[in-house]
Amino acid sequence: MAADDVPSSVRVRTGGENAYRFDAIESASEFYDTNRSDAIAFACDDVVRLADAIEDVLEEIDSVQERRAVAERLDRAASFDVQVETTVDVGE
């Protein structure tokens, strides 16, 4: 994104049915031991790296059952879906 496109501030709506966002931001602020704005930025940066790392780890696991077990545990812990794809090569 070009520097001219970056707004000077961004607002996060936390009223009404978005009230859960405030709790999430507070949790991130406590986790990172920083202010809310920095916590949001750190969390956004980290979630992309974490998702990439999860994909890498799942690709390293040979057992389909182990992949599924790990993916299910991660699925319960995160708000994003973890998909496991398996390819079976049959040699001649």
Secondary structure, 3 states (H helix, E strand, C coil): CCHHHCCCCCCCCCCHHHHHHHHHHHHHHHHHCCCHHHHHHHHHHHHHHHHHHHHHHHHHCCCHHHHHHHHHHHHHHCCCCCCCCCCCCCCC
